[in-house]
Amino acid sequence: MRVNDKVSAVIYHDRNQVLRAAVDFPYEIGSIHSLKAVDIDKKGVYFEIENNQNIFMPFTERTYKIIMDMTYPVAFKEKDGYVFLTSKIRDLLSTDHDFKENDTVTGRIYSINKSIGAFVAIDEKYDSLIRIKELSGVYIEGELVKARVKEVKSDGKIELSLRKRAYLEIDNDSDKILDYLYENKSVSLSDKSSPEKIYSYFAMSKSSFKRAIGRLYKNKDIIIYRDRIELNER
């Protein structure tokens, strides 16, 4: 490159609101990447990119609360010649994929709707949803989750589950019940107990509980009474 040569460059604001130009910018406009938030001020958020550089996300492009030092799935956007970041990535995610039921996938949560569930960007490319009934515990945007493909709709939309396949869940749930019984000898539950009471003991659904005690009963590990379950101490 020589003086007076014409070049194409990307213009962006860094952490100090200084305009920078990059000839070989390593990110494509419209691409999604997991980037770390390194600073927040009254104008917006700054994320770390390659070569220890930072790039700006205006608050108008933020769709949730961002926490310092957390990593988020964000996209590169350009307007009036300037490049910046946005957390509005849904329209950039694809439903064209080769995933099938029971595949294990990894992705970051990019949106949470308390009535619907958590939306996840799989591999920073594909859209998916964890329904609210599948969520147990507290989750936030930016969190990295490993999940199972529960269903692939005819239009390619993916629904995920944080639970394992049923036959593996039975083993885990059975172990949880047995651990409790080894320590306490009995539990004041039966297959007629309410879902709320079962959940208060083992944090599992009634259907999962019934499958688990069915296996334990078949293996002669427990004795089931009308008002309690006891360990079968053979």
MDAnalysis code that builds the backbone (N, CA, C; Angstrom):
import MDAnalysis as mda
import numpy as np

u = mda.Universe.empty(702, n_residues=234, atom_resindex=np.repeat(np.arange(234), 3), trajectory=True)
u.add_TopologyAttr("name", ["N", "CA", "C"] * 234)
u.add_TopologyAttr("resid", np.arange(1, 235))
u.add_TopologyAttr("resname", ["MET", "ARG", "VAL", "ASN", "ASP", "LYS", "VAL", "SER", "ALA", "VAL", "ILE", "TYR", "HIS", "ASP", "ARG", "ASN", "GLN", "VAL", "LEU", "ARG", "ALA", "ALA", "VAL", "ASP", "PHE", "PRO", "TYR", "GLU", "ILE", "GLY", "SER", "ILE", "HIS", "SER", "LEU", "LYS", "ALA", "VAL", "ASP", "ILE", "ASP", "LYS", "LYS", "GLY", "VAL", "TYR", "PHE", "GLU", "ILE", "GLU", "ASN", "ASN", "GLN", "ASN", "ILE", "PHE", "MET", "PRO", "PHE", "THR", "GLU", "ARG", "THR", "TYR", "LYS", "ILE", "ILE", "MET", "ASP", "MET", "THR", "TYR", "PRO", "VAL", "ALA", "PHE", "LYS", "GLU", "LYS", "ASP", "GLY", "TYR", "VAL", "PHE", "LEU", "THR", "SER", "LYS", "ILE", "ARG", "ASP", "LEU", "LEU", "SER", "THR", "ASP", "HIS", "ASP", "PHE", "LYS", "GLU", "ASN", "ASP", "THR", "VAL", "THR", "GLY", "ARG", "ILE", "TYR", "SER", "ILE", "ASN", "LYS", "SER", "ILE", "GLY", "ALA", "PHE", "VAL", "ALA", "ILE", "ASP", "GLU", "LYS", "TYR", "ASP", "SER", "LEU", "ILE", "ARG", "ILE", "LYS", "GLU", "LEU", "SER", "GLY", "VAL", "TYR", "ILE", "GLU", "GLY", "GLU", "LEU", "VAL", "LYS", "ALA", "ARG", "VAL", "LYS", "GLU", "VAL", "LYS", "SER", "ASP", "GLY", "LYS", "ILE", "GLU", "LEU", "SER", "LEU", "ARG", "LYS", "ARG", "ALA", "TYR", "LEU", "GLU", "ILE", "ASP", "ASN", "ASP", "SER", "ASP", "LYS", "ILE", "LEU", "ASP", "TYR", "LEU", "TYR", "GLU", "ASN", "LYS", "SER", "VAL", "SER", "LEU", "SER", "ASP", "LYS", "SER", "SER", "PRO", "GLU", "LYS", "ILE", "TYR", "SER", "TYR", "PHE", "ALA", "MET", "SER", "LYS", "SER", "SER", "PHE", "LYS", "ARG", "ALA", "ILE", "GLY", "ARG", "LEU", "TYR", "LYS", "ASN", "LYS", "ASP", "ILE", "ILE", "ILE", "TYR", "ARG", "ASP", "ARG", "ILE", "GLU", "LEU", "ASN", "GLU", "ARG"])
u.atoms.positions = np.array([
    [0.845, -1.190, 0.000],
    [0.000, 0.000, 0.000],
    [0.887, 1.249, 0.000],
    [0.523, 2.194, -0.852],
    [1.331, 3.420, -0.951],
    [0.494, 4.655, -0.638],
    [1.175, 5.757, -0.379],
    [0.495, 7.028, -0.141],
    [-0.373, 7.364, -1.343],
    [-1.602, 7.835, -1.056],
    [-2.602, 8.225, -2.054],
    [-3.334, 7.049, -2.702],
    [-2.978, 5.820, -2.314],
    [-3.764, 4.681, -2.792],
    [-5.168, 4.733, -2.189],
    [-6.172, 4.338, -2.942],
    [-7.529, 4.269, -2.433],
    [-7.786, 2.884, -1.841],
    [-8.378, 2.867, -0.640],
    [-8.664, 1.599, 0.032],
    [-10.086, 1.626, 0.579],
    [-10.621, 0.465, 0.807],
    [-11.916, 0.337, 1.486],
    [-11.643, 0.028, 2.951],
    [-12.336, 0.736, 3.830],
    [-12.106, 0.545, 5.262],
    [-13.429, 0.597, 6.018],
    [-13.432, -0.041, 7.172],
    [-14.587, -0.027, 8.058],
    [-14.332, 1.012, 9.147],
    [-15.322, 1.854, 9.410],
    [-15.197, 2.913, 10.419],
    [-16.038, 2.532, 11.631],
    [-15.443, 2.622, 12.835],
    [-16.199, 2.310, 14.055],
    [-15.642, 3.100, 15.224],
    [-16.464, 3.249, 16.281],
    [-16.029, 3.920, 17.502],
    [-15.439, 2.902, 18.469],
    [-14.316, 3.260, 19.095],
    [-13.722, 2.367, 20.090],
    [-14.201, 2.754, 21.486],
    [-13.574, 2.168, 22.497],
    [-13.981, 2.351, 23.892],
    [-13.891, 3.800, 24.348],
    [-13.016, 4.579, 23.731],
    [-12.834, 5.985, 24.097],
    [-13.576, 6.928, 23.154],
    [-14.505, 6.351, 22.385],
    [-15.283, 7.108, 21.404],
    [-14.390, 7.743, 20.334],
    [-13.254, 7.108, 20.097],
    [-12.356, 7.538, 19.028],
    [-12.735, 6.778, 17.761],
    [-12.839, 7.501, 16.645],
    [-13.135, 6.836, 15.382],
    [-11.919, 6.073, 14.880],
    [-12.130, 4.806, 14.546],
    [-11.048, 3.993, 14.021],
    [-11.437, 3.459, 12.641],
    [-10.421, 3.213, 11.844],
    [-10.633, 2.651, 10.509],
    [-9.838, 1.362, 10.392],
    [-10.490, 0.332, 9.893],
    [-9.828, -0.968, 9.719],
    [-9.959, -1.405, 8.274],
    [-8.821, -1.631, 7.646],
    [-8.830, -2.073, 6.254],
    [-9.211, -3.553, 6.171],
    [-8.615, -4.352, 7.033],
    [-8.903, -5.789, 7.054],
    [-9.778, -6.110, 8.262],
    [-11.003, -5.627, 8.270],
    [-11.917, -5.863, 9.391],
    [-12.331, -7.330, 9.394],
    [-12.126, -8.050, 10.518],
    [-12.311, -9.511, 10.510],
    [-13.759, -9.979, 10.654],
    [-14.711, -9.059, 10.668],
    [-16.116, -9.438, 10.865],
    [-16.968, -8.943, 9.702],
    [-17.924, -9.766, 9.292],
    [-18.832, -9.379, 8.218],
    [-20.058, -8.670, 8.803],
    [-20.541, -7.680, 8.078],
    [-21.762, -7.013, 8.491],
    [-22.908, -8.021, 8.449],
    [-23.688, -8.070, 9.520],
    [-24.789, -9.019, 9.605],
    [-24.424, -10.334, 10.247],
    [-23.137, -10.551, 10.522],
    [-22.717, -11.803, 11.165],
    [-22.881, -11.692, 12.682],
    [-23.119, -12.839, 13.319],
    [-23.330, -12.901, 14.764],
    [-22.106, -13.527, 15.421],
    [-21.671, -12.917, 16.524],
    [-20.507, -13.419, 17.259],
    [-20.761, -13.290, 18.758],
    [-20.139, -14.161, 19.528],
    [-20.209, -14.065, 20.988],
    [-19.059, -13.184, 21.459],
    [-19.403, -11.999, 21.978],
    [-18.397, -11.018, 22.390],
    [-18.600, -10.625, 23.841],
    [-17.494, -10.257, 24.464],
    [-17.492, -9.907, 25.882],
    [-17.707, -8.410, 26.081],
    [-18.641, -8.056, 26.987],
    [-18.878, -6.651, 27.336],
    [-17.776, -6.187, 28.283],
    [-17.056, -5.117, 27.919],
    [-15.905, -4.689, 28.723],
    [-16.079, -3.308, 29.350],
    [-17.095, -2.569, 28.921],
    [-17.309, -1.245, 29.514],
    [-18.733, -0.786, 29.196],
    [-19.296, -0.015, 30.107],
    [-20.635, 0.541, 29.930],
    [-20.602, 1.994, 30.377],
    [-21.135, 2.890, 29.550],
    [-21.262, 4.281, 29.970],
    [-22.661, 4.775, 29.615],
    [-22.906, 6.067, 29.743],
    [-24.253, 6.603, 29.537],
    [-24.698, 6.534, 28.073],
    [-23.787, 6.275, 27.170],
    [-24.123, 6.214, 25.746],
    [-24.397, 4.795, 25.260],
    [-23.752, 3.820, 25.906],
    [-23.928, 2.451, 25.438],
    [-22.926, 1.497, 26.047],
    [-22.678, 0.405, 25.322],
    [-21.828, -0.680, 25.819],
    [-20.689, -0.906, 24.831],
    [-19.528, -1.263, 25.366],
    [-18.355, -1.533, 24.525],
    [-17.986, -3.004, 24.656],
    [-17.750, -3.621, 23.504],
    [-17.425, -5.043, 23.460],
    [-16.021, -5.229, 22.897],
    [-15.371, -6.281, 23.403],
    [-14.009, -6.586, 22.960],
    [-14.044, -7.375, 21.660],
    [-13.231, -6.941, 20.693],
    [-13.081, -7.678, 19.445],
    [-11.606, -8.047, 19.289],
    [-11.244, -8.561, 18.133],
    [-9.873, -9.029, 17.921],
    [-8.858, -7.896, 18.074],
    [-7.613, -8.293, 18.369],
    [-6.473, -7.368, 18.497],
    [-6.659, -6.355, 19.622],
    [-7.353, -6.769, 20.682],
    [-7.566, -5.918, 21.857],
    [-8.272, -4.603, 21.528],
    [-9.057, -4.622, 20.477],
    [-9.852, -3.454, 20.122],
    [-11.257, -3.592, 20.709],
    [-11.985, -2.482, 20.745],
    [-13.348, -2.485, 21.256],
    [-14.277, -1.837, 20.236],
    [-15.532, -2.230, 20.286],
    [-16.524, -1.658, 19.384],
    [-17.794, -1.355, 20.170],
    [-18.528, -0.363, 19.710],
    [-19.612, 0.259, 20.458],
    [-20.977, -0.339, 20.104],
    [-21.830, -0.488, 21.139],
    [-23.247, -0.793, 20.949],
    [-24.066, 0.330, 21.572],
    [-24.766, 1.136, 20.785],
    [-25.613, 2.186, 21.356],
    [-26.744, 1.567, 22.178],
    [-27.217, 2.284, 23.188],
    [-28.297, 1.761, 24.006],
    [-29.563, 1.505, 23.187],
    [-29.732, 2.209, 22.086],
    [-30.900, 1.980, 21.228],
    [-30.867, 0.612, 20.556],
    [-29.700, -0.031, 20.538],
    [-29.561, -1.365, 19.941],
    [-29.525, -2.465, 20.988],
    [-29.704, -2.098, 22.240],
    [-29.680, -3.072, 23.336],
    [-31.107, -3.498, 23.664],
    [-31.338, -4.803, 23.780],
    [-32.690, -5.303, 24.049],
    [-32.839, -5.928, 25.438],
    [-31.784, -5.929, 26.234],
    [-31.829, -6.468, 27.591],
    [-30.695, -5.847, 28.394],
    [-30.732, -6.047, 29.692],
    [-29.677, -5.517, 30.556],
    [-28.380, -6.277, 30.305],
    [-27.307, -5.531, 30.104],
    [-26.007, -6.140, 29.850],
    [-25.117, -5.983, 31.077],
    [-24.439, -7.061, 31.436],
    [-23.594, -7.096, 32.625],
    [-22.132, -7.119, 32.198],
    [-21.340, -6.312, 32.871],
    [-19.906, -6.254, 32.566],
    [-19.266, -7.629, 32.649],
    [-18.360, -7.910, 31.720],
    [-17.546, -9.125, 31.668],
    [-18.331, -10.373, 31.262],
    [-19.613, -10.214, 30.938],
    [-20.357, -11.356, 30.402],
    [-20.278, -11.358, 28.881],
    [-20.452, -12.515, 28.290],
    [-20.393, -12.665, 26.843],
    [-21.810, -12.778, 26.281],
    [-22.038, -12.099, 25.157],
    [-23.372, -12.053, 24.563],
    [-23.311, -12.323, 23.061],
    [-24.384, -12.902, 22.495],
    [-24.450, -13.057, 21.039],
    [-24.924, -11.745, 20.410],
    [-24.065, -11.101, 19.671],
    [-24.374, -9.792, 19.087],
    [-24.021, -9.800, 17.607],
    [-24.599, -8.857, 16.864],
    [-24.367, -8.799, 15.425],
    [-23.753, -7.465, 15.028],
    [-22.983, -7.495, 13.942],
    [-22.380, -6.283, 13.392],
    [-23.367, -5.631, 12.424],
    [-23.520, -4.326, 12.581],
    [-24.497, -3.572, 11.800],
    [-23.824, -2.316, 11.250],
    [-24.280, -1.841, 10.113],
    [-23.689, -0.647, 9.515],
    [-24.781, 0.361, 9.165],
    [-24.510, 1.626, 9.463],
    [-25.445, 2.698, 9.122],
    [-24.656, 3.986, 8.904],
    [-24.936, 4.666, 7.803],
    [-24.270, 5.935, 7.467],
    [-22.752, 5.805, 7.470],
    [-22.262, 4.620, 7.085],
    [-20.823, 4.422, 6.980],
    [-20.137, 3.980, 8.256],
    [-20.886, 3.876, 9.354],
    [-20.294, 3.479, 10.629],
    [-20.754, 2.069, 11.007],
    [-19.847, 1.303, 11.595],
    [-20.164, -0.061, 12.038],
    [-20.337, -0.054, 13.554],
    [-21.360, -0.744, 14.031],
    [-21.627, -0.845, 15.473],
    [-22.281, -2.195, 15.736],
    [-22.573, -2.462, 17.001],
    [-23.157, -3.744, 17.387],
    [-24.631, -3.600, 17.741],
    [-25.349, -4.699, 17.618],
    [-26.742, -4.763, 18.047],
    [-27.016, -6.110, 18.704],
    [-27.933, -6.116, 19.677],
    [-28.371, -7.393, 20.256],
    [-29.655, -7.875, 19.589],
    [-30.135, -7.117, 18.588],
    [-31.343, -7.493, 17.849],
    [-30.958, -8.480, 16.742],
    [-30.861, -9.744, 17.108],
    [-30.292, -10.730, 16.178],
    [-31.312, -11.712, 15.619],
    [-32.548, -11.677, 16.091],
    [-33.515, -12.717, 15.703],
    [-33.671, -12.845, 14.189],
    [-33.789, -11.705, 13.501],
    [-34.008, -11.743, 12.053],
    [-32.780, -12.220, 11.276],
    [-31.638, -12.327, 11.966],
    [-30.413, -12.782, 11.309],
    [-30.181, -14.280, 11.495],
    [-30.987, -14.892, 12.352],
    [-30.834, -16.320, 12.625],
    [-31.637, -17.142, 11.621],
    [-31.120, -18.315, 11.315],
    [-31.701, -19.163, 10.275],
    [-32.464, -20.343, 10.871],
    [-33.435, -20.851, 10.098],
    [-34.101, -22.114, 10.439],
    [-33.744, -23.189, 9.419],
    [-32.743, -22.911, 8.591],
    [-32.270, -23.859, 7.581],
    [-31.082, -24.622, 8.159],
    [-31.313, -25.837, 8.593],
    [-30.290, -26.598, 9.317],
    [-30.506, -28.090, 9.099],
    [-29.603, -28.896, 9.685],
    [-29.692, -30.356, 9.573],
    [-29.919, -31.018, 10.922],
    [-30.320, -30.244, 11.940],
    [-30.530, -30.828, 13.260],
    [-31.750, -31.743, 13.245],
    [-31.683, -32.764, 14.103],
    [-32.810, -33.682, 14.234],
    [-33.083, -33.932, 15.714],
    [-34.217, -34.525, 15.981],
    [-34.640, -34.777, 17.352],
    [-33.579, -35.551, 18.126],
    [-33.334, -35.104, 19.366],
    [-32.392, -35.690, 20.324],
    [-30.931, -35.331, 20.054],
    [-30.651, -34.512, 19.040],
    [-29.299, -33.970, 18.883],
    [-28.976, -33.071, 20.079],
    [-27.718, -33.042, 20.463],
    [-27.266, -32.134, 21.520],
    [-26.664, -30.894, 20.880],
    [-27.101, -29.728, 21.335],
    [-26.637, -28.463, 20.757],
    [-26.199, -27.515, 21.865],
    [-25.423, -26.501, 21.464],
    [-24.965, -25.473, 22.391],
    [-25.279, -24.102, 21.798],
    [-25.715, -23.207, 22.643],
    [-26.014, -21.860, 22.164],
    [-26.159, -20.884, 23.313],
    [-26.252, -19.611, 22.963],
    [-26.429, -18.564, 23.978],
    [-27.853, -18.004, 23.931],
    [-28.397, -17.754, 25.107],
    [-29.713, -17.143, 25.211],
    [-29.619, -15.695, 24.737],
    [-30.502, -15.314, 23.789],
    [-30.465, -13.936, 23.305],
    [-31.733, -13.161, 23.656],
    [-32.734, -13.845, 24.186],
    [-33.961, -13.166, 24.585],
    [-34.735, -14.068, 25.528],
    [-35.394, -13.468, 26.537],
    [-36.236, -14.231, 27.454],
    [-37.607, -13.574, 27.521],
    [-38.628, -14.363, 27.213],
    [-40.012, -13.914, 27.342],
    [-40.639, -14.736, 28.451],
    [-41.084, -14.087, 29.520],
    [-41.557, -14.816, 30.698],
    [-42.814, -15.623, 30.427],
    [-43.508, -15.336, 29.325],
    [-44.705, -16.100, 28.976],
    [-44.401, -17.238, 28.012],
    [-43.313, -17.115, 27.267],
    [-43.004, -18.094, 26.216],
    [-41.808, -18.961, 26.572],
    [-40.682, -18.319, 26.915],
    [-39.476, -19.072, 27.237],
    [-38.217, -18.331, 26.844],
    [-37.132, -19.070, 26.690],
    [-35.824, -18.492, 26.354],
    [-35.489, -18.808, 24.904],
    [-35.140, -17.770, 24.155],
    [-34.728, -17.943, 22.762],
    [-33.208, -18.085, 22.716],
    [-32.744, -19.084, 21.983],
    [-31.326, -19.450, 21.986],
    [-30.764, -19.395, 20.564],
    [-29.589, -18.779, 20.433],
    [-28.876, -18.766, 19.150],
    [-27.900, -19.944, 19.145],
    [-28.252, -21.002, 18.423],
    [-27.398, -22.189, 18.341],
    [-26.231, -21.897, 17.403],
    [-25.027, -22.118, 17.885],
    [-23.814, -21.934, 17.073],
    [-23.753, -20.551, 16.425],
    [-24.443, -19.575, 17.038],
    [-24.472, -18.198, 16.530],
    [-25.082, -18.111, 15.128],
    [-25.899, -19.117, 14.763],
    [-26.464, -19.169, 13.412],
    [-27.947, -19.512, 13.363],
    [-28.412, -20.363, 14.292],
    [-29.742, -20.942, 14.153],
    [-30.634, -20.569, 15.333],
    [-31.891, -20.286, 15.016],
    [-32.842, -19.868, 16.048],
    [-33.464, -21.088, 16.717],
    [-33.750, -20.962, 18.018],
    [-34.386, -22.053, 18.753],
    [-35.059, -21.499, 19.998],
    [-35.878, -22.322, 20.621],
    [-36.658, -21.897, 21.782],
    [-36.670, -22.979, 22.847],
    [-36.468, -22.563, 24.093],
    [-36.706, -23.430, 25.255],
    [-37.993, -22.928, 25.900],
    [-39.049, -23.707, 25.837],
    [-40.329, -23.296, 26.404],
    [-40.209, -23.056, 27.906],
    [-41.060, -22.168, 28.420],
    [-40.977, -21.766, 29.820],
    [-41.121, -22.971, 30.755],
    [-41.925, -23.979, 30.355],
    [-42.121, -25.157, 31.210],
    [-40.866, -26.021, 31.283],
    [-39.947, -25.817, 30.340],
    [-38.703, -26.578, 30.329],
    [-37.612, -25.917, 31.170],
    [-37.848, -24.675, 31.567],
    [-36.830, -23.928, 32.311],
    [-36.999, -24.154, 33.802],
    [-35.951, -24.555, 34.457],
    [-35.950, -24.742, 35.906],
    [-34.764, -23.969, 36.468],
    [-35.033, -22.992, 37.307],
    [-33.965, -22.152, 37.830],
    [-33.968, -20.792, 37.164],
    [-32.891, -20.058, 37.362],
    [-32.777, -18.694, 36.855],
    [-31.825, -18.666, 35.666],
    [-32.270, -18.081, 34.575],
    [-31.446, -17.925, 33.380],
    [-31.462, -16.466, 32.947],
    [-30.383, -16.032, 32.321],
    [-30.298, -14.657, 31.847],
    [-29.767, -14.632, 30.416],
    [-30.021, -13.515, 29.730],
    [-29.489, -13.356, 28.389],
    [-27.964, -13.440, 28.412],
    [-27.422, -14.058, 27.387],
    [-25.984, -14.245, 27.294],
    [-25.507, -15.569, 27.847],
    [-26.349, -16.239, 28.621],
    [-25.937, -17.501, 29.240],
    [-25.769, -18.591, 28.186],
    [-24.692, -19.347, 28.318],
    [-24.409, -20.455, 27.410],
    [-25.099, -21.703, 27.937],
    [-25.918, -22.341, 27.096],
    [-26.637, -23.533, 27.531],
    [-26.354, -24.698, 26.580],
    [-26.380, -25.875, 27.148],
    [-26.278, -27.110, 26.369],
    [-27.627, -27.805, 26.484],
    [-28.231, -28.117, 25.351],
    [-29.594, -28.631, 25.379],
    [-29.780, -29.735, 24.354],
    [-30.934, -30.388, 24.462],
    [-31.320, -31.448, 23.538],
    [-32.400, -30.930, 22.600],
    [-32.297, -31.269, 21.326],
    [-33.349, -30.904, 20.379],
    [-34.575, -31.759, 20.695],
    [-35.606, -31.106, 21.178],
    [-36.836, -31.806, 21.554],
    [-37.731, -32.033, 20.348],
    [-37.782, -31.029, 19.450],
    [-38.662, -31.122, 18.284],
    [-38.173, -30.180, 17.193],
    [-38.287, -30.621, 15.952],
    [-38.032, -29.765, 14.800],
    [-39.348, -29.614, 14.049],
    [-39.855, -28.388, 13.985],
    [-41.132, -28.128, 13.323],
    [-40.979, -28.257, 11.808],
    [-42.104, -28.316, 11.117],
    [-42.093, -28.469, 9.654],
    [-41.449, -27.270, 8.962],
    [-41.487, -26.093, 9.628],
    [-40.862, -24.897, 9.042],
    [-39.409, -24.724, 9.471],
    [-38.854, -25.736, 10.176],
    [-37.455, -25.692, 10.588],
    [-37.225, -25.119, 11.968],
    [-38.263, -24.579, 12.588],
    [-38.089, -24.013, 13.927],
    [-37.762, -25.120, 14.933],
    [-36.816, -24.818, 15.824],
    [-36.308, -25.813, 16.766],
    [-36.821, -25.516, 18.168],
    [-37.314, -26.534, 18.838],
    [-37.625, -26.427, 20.264],
    [-36.639, -27.305, 21.025],
    [-36.112, -26.746, 22.107],
    [-35.083, -27.423, 22.888],
    [-35.604, -27.845, 24.256],
    [-34.908, -28.776, 24.844],
    [-35.174, -29.175, 26.219],
    [-33.855, -29.245, 26.969],
    [-33.865, -28.807, 28.213],
    [-32.683, -28.932, 29.053],
    [-32.642, -30.288, 29.746],
    [-33.706, -31.061, 29.552],
    [-33.774, -32.391, 30.148],
    [-33.223, -33.441, 29.189],
    [-32.701, -34.511, 29.742],
    [-32.178, -35.604, 28.927],
    [-33.332, -36.457, 28.406],
    [-33.019, -37.410, 27.557],
    [-34.043, -38.316, 27.066],
    [-34.656, -39.089, 28.234],
    [-35.890, -39.502, 28.064],
    [-36.674, -40.051, 29.171],
    [-35.979, -41.200, 29.887],
    [-35.384, -42.133, 29.143],
    [-34.804, -43.297, 29.815],
    [-33.592, -42.911, 30.658],
    [-32.893, -41.853, 30.281],
    [-31.779, -41.369, 31.107],
    [-32.294, -40.596, 32.300],
    [-33.394, -39.842, 32.096],
    [-33.997, -39.089, 33.202],
    [-34.474, -40.036, 34.291],
    [-35.045, -41.174, 33.875],
    [-35.551, -42.123, 34.864],
    [-34.428, -42.557, 35.790],
    [-33.264, -42.875, 35.225],
    [-32.130, -43.282, 36.050],
    [-31.741, -42.175, 37.019],
    [-31.629, -40.942, 36.523],
    [-31.241, -39.827, 37.386],
    [-32.286, -39.568, 38.463],
    [-33.566, -39.594, 38.066],
    [-34.636, -39.349, 39.035],
    [-34.712, -40.470, 40.063],
    [-34.513, -41.707, 39.600],
    [-34.517, -42.841, 40.534],
    [-33.384, -42.710, 41.543],
    [-32.212, -42.324, 41.077],
    [-31.073, -42.139, 41.974],
    [-31.363, -41.065, 43.013],
    [-32.032, -39.992, 42.582],
    [-32.358, -38.904, 43.505],
    [-33.292, -39.402, 44.617],
    [-34.288, -40.195, 44.228],
    [-35.228, -40.737, 45.220],
    [-34.533, -41.722, 46.148],
    [-33.705, -42.584, 45.572],
    [-32.980, -43.559, 46.402],
    [-32.045, -42.870, 47.391],
    [-31.341, -41.842, 46.949],
    [-30.441, -41.099, 47.846],
    [-31.217, -40.551, 49.046],
    [-32.396, -40.040, 48.763],
    [-33.228, -39.502, 49.852],
    [-33.640, -40.622, 50.810],
    [-34.040, -41.760, 50.250],
    [-34.498, -42.867, 51.083],
    [-33.361, -43.502, 51.883],
    [-32.176, -43.569, 51.314],
    [-31.033, -44.094, 52.065],
    [-30.767, -43.249, 53.311],
    [-31.037, -41.969, 53.202],
    [-30.778, -41.059, 54.324],
    [-31.964, -40.974, 55.284],
    [-33.195, -41.062, 54.756],
    [-34.389, -40.815, 55.578],
    [-35.287, -42.037, 55.770],
    [-34.982, -43.151, 55.083],
    [-35.717, -44.416, 55.186],
    [-37.092, -44.378, 54.518],
    [-37.794, -43.234, 54.561],
    [-39.107, -43.154, 53.937],
    [-39.389, -41.728, 53.514],
    [-40.414, -41.572, 52.650],
    [-40.850, -40.250, 52.227],
    [-42.369, -40.257, 52.174],
    [-42.967, -39.179, 52.627],
    [-44.435, -39.104, 52.717],
    [-45.052, -38.727, 51.374],
    [-44.809, -39.586, 50.383],
    [-45.334, -39.395, 49.046],
    [-45.843, -40.716, 48.513],
    [-46.712, -40.636, 47.514],
    [-47.155, -41.821, 46.774],
    [-47.482, -41.384, 45.355],
    [-47.915, -42.339, 44.533],
    [-48.263, -41.960, 43.167],
    [-49.543, -41.120, 43.112],
    [-50.213, -40.961, 44.267],
    [-51.414, -40.123, 44.344],
    [-51.112, -38.713, 44.852],
    [-49.871, -38.460, 45.228],
    [-49.508, -37.149, 45.783],
    [-49.640, -36.051, 44.731],
    [-49.843, -34.833, 45.184],
    [-50.012, -33.702, 44.265],
    [-48.679, -33.361, 43.587],
    [-48.728, -32.799, 42.385],
    [-47.486, -32.384, 41.706],
    [-46.659, -31.404, 42.534],
    [-47.367, -30.515, 43.270],
    [-46.659, -29.514, 44.081],
    [-45.880, -30.171, 45.209],
    [-46.488, -31.162, 45.856],
    [-45.813, -31.836, 46.958],
    [-44.613, -32.629, 46.450],
    [-44.781, -33.310, 45.318],
    [-43.667, -34.072, 44.731],
    [-42.515, -33.141, 44.379],
    [-42.839, -32.010, 43.762],
    [-41.798, -31.057, 43.365],
    [-41.069, -30.500, 44.579],
    [-41.788, -30.301, 45.694],
    [-41.151, -29.748, 46.894],
    [-40.090, -30.683, 47.460],
    [-40.241, -31.975, 47.217],
    [-39.256, -32.950, 47.694],
    [-38.113, -33.156, 46.694],
    [-38.461, -33.311, 45.413],
    [-37.460, -33.789, 44.454],
    [-37.264, -32.889, 43.233],
    [-37.979, -31.780, 43.158],
    [-37.843, -30.844, 42.024],
    [-38.004, -31.573, 40.686],
    [-39.000, -32.443, 40.610],
    [-39.302, -33.141, 39.361],
    [-40.813, -33.170, 39.175],
    [-41.251, -33.391, 37.944],
    [-42.683, -33.436, 37.657],
    [-43.296, -34.730, 38.197],
    [-44.623, -34.730, 38.287],
    [-45.303, -35.931, 38.784],
    [-45.094, -37.103, 37.838],
    [-45.122, -36.853, 36.524],
    [-44.930, -37.944, 35.564],
    [-43.530, -38.545, 35.684],
    [-42.514, -37.685, 35.876],
    [-41.145, -38.177, 36.061],
    [-41.041, -38.987, 37.348],
    [-41.704, -38.518, 38.403],
    [-41.703, -39.206, 39.691],
    [-42.330, -40.596, 39.557],
    [-43.459, -40.678, 38.868],
    [-44.144, -41.964, 38.725],
    [-43.313, -42.948, 37.906],
    [-42.643, -42.454, 36.858],
    [-41.764, -43.332, 36.075],
    [-40.617, -43.851, 36.941],
    [-40.055, -42.949, 37.757],
    [-38.903, -43.316, 38.585],
    [-39.273, -44.343, 39.651],
    [-40.387, -44.107, 40.357],
    [-40.760, -45.070, 41.410],
    [-41.253, -46.380, 40.785],
    [-41.782, -46.313, 39.568],
    [-42.166, -47.545, 38.874],
    [-40.958, -48.430, 38.637],
    [-39.854, -47.805, 38.234],
    [-38.629, -48.580, 38.014],
    [-38.083, -49.113, 39.341],
    [-38.088, -48.280, 40.376],
    [-37.575, -48.707, 41.687],
    [-38.425, -49.848, 42.262],
    [-39.740, -49.759, 42.058],
    [-40.632, -50.822, 42.559],
    [-40.380, -52.129, 41.808],
    [-40.206, -52.019, 40.504],
    [-39.939, -53.203, 39.681],
    [-38.632, -53.867, 40.093],
    [-37.648, -53.043, 40.478],
    [-36.350, -53.570, 40.916],
    [-36.355, -53.995, 42.380],
    [-37.509, -53.863, 43.024],
    [-37.687, -54.223, 44.445],
    [-36.788, -53.394, 45.363],
    [-36.565, -52.124, 44.957],
    [-35.763, -51.230, 45.797],
    [-36.629, -50.488, 46.811],
    [-37.933, -50.396, 46.544],
    [-38.819, -49.643, 47.432],
    [-40.104, -50.427, 47.686],
    [-40.794, -50.015, 48.747],
    [-42.131, -50.520, 49.056],
    [-43.067, -49.315, 49.031],
    [-44.139, -49.427, 48.256],
    [-45.068, -48.308, 48.115],
    [-46.322, -48.560, 48.952],
    [-46.571, -47.648, 49.883],
    [-47.794, -47.684, 50.686],
    [-48.737, -46.579, 50.193],
    [-49.921, -46.545, 50.762],
    [-50.901, -45.551, 50.321],
    [-50.454, -44.128, 50.632],
    [-49.716, -43.948, 51.723],
    [-49.353, -42.597, 52.160],
    [-47.848, -42.357, 52.237],
    [-47.055, -43.331, 51.823],
    [-45.594, -43.168, 51.921],
    [-44.886, -44.182, 51.050],
    [-43.604, -43.945, 50.870],
    [-42.710, -44.884, 50.165],
    [-41.550, -45.178, 51.093],
    [-41.211, -46.452, 51.244],
    [-40.108, -46.826, 52.117],
    [-39.034, -47.558, 51.338],
    [-37.829, -47.448, 51.838],
    [-36.718, -48.203, 51.268],
    [-36.878, -49.669, 51.611],
    [-36.712, -50.529, 50.642],
    [-36.784, -51.970, 50.875],
    [-35.401, -52.450, 51.282],
    [-35.190, -52.560, 52.580],
    [-33.866, -52.909, 53.106],
    [-33.715, -54.420, 53.099],
    [-33.138, -54.898, 51.993],
    [-32.992, -56.353, 51.841],
    [-31.683, -56.852, 52.430],
])
